[in-house]
């Protein structure tokens, strides 16, 4: 059964535009295709603005929120229900964080990673040969 509805309080990932990769919360529904989202800015860095639903990936998390809630109310609802903490523990969020870490790696860090992978691979091959 489908449970990820566009509703006030729904946590979403922005997939396109200047805020791409940031989390936001649906605050109000404008029409069939557009919603008003808010970070809040102090938590996720996303200001309140209107956005097409196509540019959002809805998550399973939703805070209890009235339509058009203020930023303070939104922040309190997210803290009370620990929505951002629950989100950071999901595999989806961990995958995004790992991708960010990889993107920010220096040349030397990539080299060290390559060497570690080679070493691990050779150790795995050695253990496979011993078991045969």
C-alpha positions in Angstrom: 0.0 0.0 0.0 1.3 3.5 -0.9 2.0 5.7 2.1 4.2 8.5 0.9 1.6 11.2 0.3 2.2 14.9 -0.3 1.0 16.3 3.0 2.0 19.1 5.4 4.9 17.8 7.6 6.2 15.3 5.0 10.0 15.2 4.9 11.5 15.3 1.4 14.8 15.3 -0.4 15.3 18.1 -3.1 16.5 16.4 -6.3 17.0 19.4 -8.6 17.9 23.1 -8.4 20.2 25.2 -6.2 19.1 23.3 -3.1 19.6 19.8 -4.6 20.7 17.2 -2.1 19.2 19.1 0.9 16.3 18.0 3.1 13.1 20.0 3.4 9.6 19.7 4.9 6.4 20.3 3.0 4.6 23.1 4.8 1.6 23.8 2.5 0.1 22.6 -0.8 -0.5 25.3 -3.5 -2.0 23.1 -6.2 -1.7 19.7 -7.9 1.9 20.3 -8.9 3.4 22.8 -6.4 4.0 22.9 -2.7 5.6 25.3 -0.2 8.7 23.8 1.4 10.8 25.0 4.3 14.0 23.5 5.8 13.9 25.1 8.4 16.9 27.1 7.3 18.6 26.7 10.7 18.4 22.9 10.4 18.9 22.1 6.7 19.8 25.3 5.0 16.6 25.5 2.9 14.5 28.7 3.0 10.8 28.7 2.7 9.8 28.8 -1.0 7.5 27.2 -3.6 8.7 24.2 -5.5 7.3 21.7 -8.0 6.5 18.2 -6.5 8.5 16.7 -9.4 11.7 18.1 -7.9 11.1 16.3 -4.5 11.7 12.7 -3.4 9.3 12.1 -0.5 10.5 10.1 2.4 8.6 7.8 4.9 8.8 10.4 7.7 6.1 13.0 8.4 5.7 15.4 11.4 2.3 16.3 12.7 1.9 19.8 11.3 -1.0 22.1 10.3 -1.0 23.7 6.8 1.1 26.8 6.6 2.8 26.4 9.9 5.4 28.9 11.0 9.2 28.1 11.0 9.3 28.0 14.8 6.4 25.5 14.9 8.0 23.4 12.2 11.3 23.3 14.1 9.6 22.3 17.3 7.7 19.5 15.6 10.8 18.1 14.0 12.7 18.2 17.3 9.8 16.6 19.2 9.4 13.7 16.9 13.2 13.5 16.2 12.5 13.3 12.4 16.0 14.4 11.3 17.6 11.9 13.7 15.4 9.1 12.3 16.3 10.2 8.7 20.0 10.2 9.4 19.8 6.5 10.5 18.2 5.3 7.3 20.3 3.6 4.6 19.2 6.2 2.1 20.7 9.0 4.2 23.9 7.0 4.9 24.4 6.4 1.2 24.0 10.2 0.4 26.5 11.0 3.2 29.0 8.4 1.9 28.7 9.9 -1.6 29.4 13.4 -0.2 32.5 12.1 1.6 33.8 10.5 -1.6 33.2 13.7 -3.6 35.2 15.8 -1.1 38.2 13.4 -1.0 41.6 14.7 -2.0 43.9 13.0 -4.5 46.0 11.5 -1.8 42.9 10.1 0.1 41.7 8.5 -3.1 45.2 6.9 -3.6 45.1 5.6 0.0 41.7 4.1 -0.6 42.8 2.4 -3.8 45.8 0.9 -1.9 43.6 -0.3 0.9 41.1 -1.9 -1.6 44.0 -3.7 -3.4 45.3 -5.0 0.0 41.8 -6.2 1.0 41.3 -7.9 -2.3 44.6 -9.8 -2.1 43.8 -10.9 1.5 40.4 -12.2 0.4 42.0 -14.1 -2.5 44.5 -15.7 -0.1 41.7 -16.9 2.3 39.8 -18.3 -0.7 42.8 -20.3 -1.8 43.4 -21.7 1.7 39.8 -22.9 2.0 39.9 -24.8 -1.4 
